[in-house]
Amino acid sequence: MHMNMQPSTAFAYVVDGEVGHVHFMANTILNAIAIMSSDPKVVVIPEEIVDEISKNAGLGWKYLDGKFISPTENV
C-alpha cells in the first residue's frame, strides 16, 4: 500500500524516456484506471474551453487533428 493508505495504482508520466511525474489513482476509480492503462495522449486544454469541457468531465468530446470537438459538433 502507498502513502495514502488507500489501494491505488501508480502511473509514471514518461517524456523522452524519463519519468517526469508519478501519479497515484485510487483503485475504486475503475474507468480512470482503464483510461490511464491504455497509453493515453496528454493534451493541454485551451483556457477558453476549460469550463465548457469540464461541465461533464469531457464526456462526448473528441480530439481530432489537434483540435477539441464538442459533443454538439459531433452530431
C-alpha positions in Angstrom: 0.0 0.0 0.0 1.2 3.5 -0.7 1.4 6.7 1.3 -2.3 7.5 1.0 -3.1 4.1 2.6 -5.9 3.5 0.0 -5.4 0.8 -2.5 -4.1 2.6 -5.6 -2.4 2.1 -8.9 0.7 4.2 -9.7 1.3 5.7 -13.1 4.5 7.3 -14.4 4.4 10.2 -16.9 7.3 9.5 -19.1 8.8 12.1 -21.6 11.6 11.1 -23.9 12.4 8.1 -21.7 12.5 9.9 -18.4 9.9 9.8 -15.6 8.7 13.4 -15.1 5.9 12.7 -12.7 4.3 9.9 -10.7 0.6 9.8 -10.1 -1.4 7.5 -7.8 -5.0 6.8 -8.6 -7.4 5.1 -6.3 -8.3 1.6 -7.5 -12.0 2.4 -7.0 -12.0 4.7 -10.0 -12.1 1.9 -12.5 -12.8 3.9 -15.6 -9.8 6.2 -14.9 -7.6 3.2 -14.3 -8.7 1.7 -17.6 -8.0 5.0 -19.4 -4.6 5.5 -17.8 -3.7 1.9 -18.7 -4.4 2.5 -22.4 -1.5 4.6 -23.3 -3.4 7.9 -23.4 -2.2 11.1 -25.0 -1.9 14.1 -22.6 -3.1 17.4 -24.2 -3.3 20.8 -22.7 -7.0 22.1 -22.9 -7.1 25.6 -24.2 -8.2 28.0 -21.5 -11.2 29.3 -23.4 -12.9 25.9 -23.4 -11.8 24.5 -20.0 -15.1 25.5 -18.3 -17.2 24.0 -21.1 -15.3 20.7 -21.4 -15.2 20.4 -17.6 -19.0 20.5 -17.2 -19.3 16.8 -17.9 -15.7 15.7 -17.4 -15.1 15.8 -21.1 -17.6 13.1 -21.9 -18.7 13.2 -25.5 -15.8 15.4 -26.6 -13.4 14.3 -29.3 -9.8 15.4 -30.1 -9.0 15.2 -33.8 -6.3 16.7 -35.9 -5.1 18.8 -32.9 -8.5 20.3 -32.1 -11.1 19.6 -29.4 -14.6 19.0 -30.9 -17.6 19.4 -28.6 -20.5 16.9 -28.5 -22.7 19.4 -30.3 -20.3 19.5 -33.2 -20.1 15.6 -33.3 -23.8 15.3 -34.3 
